[in-house]
């Protein structure tokens, strides 16, 4: 499409919640998504996406979630997703669970944002400032959960004027294949492009020629 040229120097990739809690078998959240990860190939696709972005000099930003003891004890008016996380003590600040998975963690020169507290990463971090300081206009997003944090952040990016790319094979939904299919069907409504990992990397290559 016109304008979808992924101009070198103007692209950026955000990976959300690529932490042990979600992607290591020892994480509390992993059993919730294991079947979908295996069906979609999410973990391997994320590794290829990250490696491909690095090979093409695309800035990568990482956003993890965490909550402190004070937040667990004092937050009021919790949403359903917050209640589920708080009741099960997911994403405990300072724990192994909130460390980035070794295969999906920031490398030299890559940005690890402050922990996000809501499902929209823009809402409680400096993501917007970081993207703008790095000259990002073509914003791609992947990670977890595809139907929550990824979707909310992609919608917010669109509202802020970024060109948004969603990558459905580098995420998963929270409720099985039917929910995943519905999620993928929604993505083009607020994304400028919805591409597989391979399609996204080919688009980056095409823009470099």
Backbone torsions as a table, in degrees:
resi	resn	phi	psi	omega
1	UNK	NA	148.4	176.6
2	UNK	-57.5	135.0	-180.0
3	UNK	90.1	-10.9	-179.5
4	UNK	-95.0	52.5	-171.2
5	UNK	-99.0	-2.1	175.8
6	UNK	46.3	55.2	-176.2
7	UNK	-54.3	125.9	177.4
8	UNK	-55.1	138.9	-178.2
9	UNK	88.6	-6.8	-179.4
10	UNK	-122.0	8.5	-178.1
11	UNK	-103.8	152.7	174.8
12	UNK	-153.3	151.6	-178.6
13	UNK	-124.6	130.2	174.3
14	UNK	-109.1	128.3	172.5
15	UNK	-110.6	124.1	-174.3
16	UNK	-105.2	129.6	172.4
17	UNK	53.8	44.5	173.6
18	UNK	-86.4	57.1	-172.2
19	UNK	-110.8	166.3	-179.4
20	UNK	-58.7	-35.8	-179.4
21	UNK	-53.6	-33.9	-174.5
22	UNK	-101.1	-39.8	-168.4
23	UNK	-108.2	-7.8	174.9
24	UNK	-99.0	139.2	178.9
25	UNK	-56.3	-21.3	177.5
26	UNK	-84.0	-6.3	179.9
27	UNK	-75.6	148.4	-179.5
28	UNK	-65.2	-31.4	-177.9
29	UNK	-83.6	-19.7	-173.2
30	UNK	-55.9	-45.4	-179.0
31	UNK	-60.1	-24.4	-179.7
32	UNK	-68.4	-26.6	-172.2
33	UNK	-119.3	-4.5	-171.6
34	UNK	-53.7	-47.5	-177.1
35	UNK	-62.3	-41.3	179.2
36	UNK	-70.9	-38.2	175.8
37	UNK	-56.8	-44.1	-178.0
38	UNK	-69.8	-38.9	-179.2
39	UNK	-66.9	-42.5	-174.8
40	UNK	-87.8	-27.8	-172.2
41	UNK	81.6	31.5	-170.8
42	UNK	-56.5	-48.6	-174.0
43	UNK	-64.4	-48.3	179.1
44	UNK	-62.8	-38.0	178.8
45	UNK	-66.0	-39.3	176.9
46	UNK	-64.0	-40.5	177.8
47	UNK	-61.5	-43.3	179.1
48	UNK	-66.5	-39.0	178.5
49	UNK	-62.1	-47.0	-179.8
50	UNK	-63.3	-46.7	179.5
51	UNK	-61.9	-41.8	-179.5
52	UNK	-66.2	-39.4	177.2
53	UNK	-63.5	-43.3	179.2
54	UNK	-63.3	-42.4	179.6
55	UNK	-61.4	-27.6	-176.8
56	UNK	-102.0	12.0	176.6
57	UNK	59.7	34.7	174.7
58	UNK	-87.7	124.4	177.7
59	UNK	-59.6	135.6	-179.7
60	UNK	-116.4	135.1	-179.8
61	UNK	-119.2	141.4	-176.6
62	UNK	-121.4	135.5	178.4
63	UNK	-130.6	116.7	175.1
64	UNK	-109.2	159.8	179.9
65	UNK	-108.2	141.9	172.0
66	UNK	-158.6	155.4	179.7
67	UNK	-135.0	139.0	-179.2
68	UNK	-87.1	167.6	176.1
69	UNK	-58.0	-40.1	179.6
70	UNK	-63.6	-40.4	179.5
71	UNK	-66.9	-42.1	176.4
72	UNK	-56.7	-38.0	-173.0
73	UNK	-85.3	-27.9	-166.9
74	UNK	-113.5	-14.9	-177.1
75	UNK	-67.8	136.4	176.6
76	UNK	-113.6	170.9	178.4
77	UNK	51.2	51.9	-178.5
78	UNK	-72.5	138.3	171.9
79	UNK	-73.7	172.1	178.9
80	UNK	-60.5	-42.0	-178.9
81	UNK	-69.5	-37.4	176.2
82	UNK	-65.7	-41.1	179.6
83	UNK	-61.4	-41.9	178.9
84	UNK	-62.9	-41.6	179.7
85	UNK	-69.4	-43.2	-177.1
86	UNK	-68.5	-42.6	-179.0
87	UNK	-62.5	-31.0	-178.5
88	UNK	-102.3	6.5	178.0
89	UNK	52.8	45.0	175.0
90	UNK	-79.7	151.3	173.9
91	UNK	59.0	49.3	178.8
92	UNK	-72.1	121.4	-177.7
93	UNK	-56.1	137.2	177.1
94	UNK	82.3	-0.8	-178.0
95	UNK	-94.8	165.7	174.3
96	UNK	-57.5	-33.8	-175.6
97	UNK	-58.9	-34.2	-176.3
98	UNK	-93.2	2.0	173.9
99	UNK	-75.4	146.1	177.4
100	UNK	-65.3	140.5	177.0
101	UNK	-58.1	138.2	-175.9
102	UNK	-54.8	-31.2	-179.5
103	UNK	-86.1	-7.9	-176.3
104	UNK	-134.7	45.2	-174.2
105	UNK	-118.5	159.6	-177.8
106	UNK	-61.6	139.6	173.7
107	UNK	-103.1	-176.1	-180.0
108	UNK	-56.2	131.2	177.2
109	UNK	81.2	-3.0	179.5
110	UNK	-94.3	153.0	-169.8
111	UNK	-97.7	122.4	169.7
112	UNK	-101.2	111.7	-178.7
113	UNK	-71.6	161.2	170.3
114	UNK	-59.9	151.4	-177.8
115	UNK	-55.2	136.2	176.2
116	UNK	-87.6	146.6	-174.8
117	UNK	-110.4	-15.6	-179.8
118	UNK	-121.1	174.3	-177.0
119	UNK	-76.5	-21.0	172.8
120	UNK	-92.5	113.3	-176.5
121	UNK	-62.9	-32.3	178.5
122	UNK	-61.2	-29.5	-169.6
123	UNK	-68.2	-29.7	-173.3
124	UNK	-135.8	21.9	174.9
125	UNK	-136.6	178.4	177.3
126	UNK	-95.2	29.4	-177.7
127	UNK	-54.8	-46.9	-177.5
128	UNK	-59.2	-45.4	178.9
129	UNK	-63.6	-42.0	-179.7
130	UNK	-63.2	-44.3	179.0
131	UNK	-61.2	-44.7	-177.2
132	UNK	-67.8	-38.8	178.2
133	UNK	-66.7	-25.6	178.0
134	UNK	-94.4	6.4	175.8
135	UNK	72.0	23.8	-175.5
136	UNK	-80.9	127.0	171.2
137	UNK	-119.6	-30.9	178.8
138	UNK	-100.4	102.3	-169.2
139	UNK	-104.9	119.2	175.1
140	UNK	-110.1	146.1	-176.2
141	UNK	-140.4	139.5	178.0
142	UNK	-152.9	-179.7	-177.5
143	UNK	113.1	-145.3	-173.1
144	UNK	-133.8	158.5	-16.2
145	UNK	-83.9	139.7	-174.2
146	UNK	-61.0	-33.0	-178.2
147	UNK	-93.3	2.1	179.0
148	UNK	-124.1	-89.3	-173.4
149	UNK	-64.4	-43.1	-179.4
150	UNK	-64.1	-47.9	-178.4
151	UNK	-63.8	-45.9	-178.7
152	UNK	-63.5	-40.8	-179.6
153	UNK	-69.1	-39.0	177.2
154	UNK	-63.4	-42.9	177.7
155	UNK	-60.6	-43.4	-178.8
156	UNK	-65.4	-38.8	177.5
157	UNK	-61.8	-41.7	177.7
158	UNK	-60.3	-44.6	-179.7
159	UNK	-63.1	-27.8	-179.9
160	UNK	-86.9	-0.5	174.3
161	UNK	95.9	8.4	176.2
162	UNK	-78.5	152.0	165.3
163	UNK	-78.9	121.5	-169.8
164	UNK	-109.4	129.8	172.8
165	UNK	-118.3	123.5	172.5
166	UNK	-103.1	146.9	-172.0
167	UNK	-129.1	86.5	-168.7
168	UNK	-65.2	-23.9	179.4
169	UNK	-85.7	4.7	174.5
170	UNK	-115.8	34.9	176.7
171	UNK	-157.9	-169.8	173.4
172	UNK	-161.5	160.4	176.9
173	UNK	-89.7	-176.0	-178.2
174	UNK	-104.3	8.7	-173.0
175	UNK	-152.3	38.3	170.8
176	UNK	86.9	-177.5	-172.8
177	UNK	-59.1	-40.8	-178.7
178	UNK	-63.9	-42.9	178.1
179	UNK	-66.3	-36.7	177.7
180	UNK	-63.4	-46.0	-179.4
181	UNK	-62.8	-40.0	177.8
182	UNK	-65.2	-39.4	177.7
183	UNK	-61.6	-47.8	-179.4
184	UNK	-62.7	-35.6	178.2
185	UNK	-66.8	-30.3	179.1
186	UNK	-77.0	-32.9	-171.2
187	UNK	-50.7	-46.0	-178.4
188	UNK	-64.0	-16.4	-179.4
189	UNK	-69.4	-29.5	-179.3
190	UNK	-124.5	5.1	176.1
191	UNK	-107.5	151.1	172.8
192	UNK	-83.4	-22.6	176.1
193	UNK	-151.8	138.0	172.8
194	UNK	-122.5	109.6	-169.4
195	UNK	-130.0	151.6	168.6
196	UNK	-71.8	169.7	176.5
197	UNK	-55.9	-48.4	-178.1
198	UNK	-62.9	-41.4	178.6
199	UNK	-63.6	-41.4	179.4
200	UNK	-63.9	-45.4	-179.6
201	UNK	-65.4	-37.1	176.3
202	UNK	-65.5	-37.7	177.9
203	UNK	-64.3	-39.7	175.8
204	UNK	-62.3	-42.3	179.9
205	UNK	-64.2	-41.7	-179.0
206	UNK	-61.6	-36.0	-179.5
207	UNK	-72.0	-18.7	-177.9
208	UNK	-87.7	-11.2	-176.3
209	UNK	-78.1	NA	NA
